[in-house]
Amino acid sequence: MKPLLKWSLLGVGVVVVGVGAGLSYMAGSPKDAVEMVRYALPYMHLGDLKVGSAAPDSTLVALDGETRFHVRDRIGGKPLVLVFGSFT
C-alpha cells in the first residue's frame, strides 16, 4: 500500500473516531450519540429564514399546559421570545 494512501486512511480514521468521541461526550453516551444522529439526519436542512423574516406559524401550548395559541396571534407591537430547552 502506498504511504500517502496509508496516511490518508489513518487521518480519516482519526477524524471519524474524534467526531464520534466528541458526539458521545456531548450526548452523554455513544448510544445517545447514535440516536441523536439517527433522529437529526432526516430533518437537517438549510432553512430560508433570515434576520427579520416573519416567524413560521405554528400552534404552541402555554405554560398552563392546556391553553393553545398560534404564534401569529402573539406577534404584534412587542417582540415574542420562544425558549426551547429544559430548565430542570
Buried (B, 14 or more C-beta within 10 A) or exposed (E): EEEEEEEEEEEEEEEEEEEBEEBBEEBEEEEEBBEBBEEEEEEEEEEEEEEEEEEEEEEEEEEEEEEEEEBBEEEEEEEEEEEEEEEE
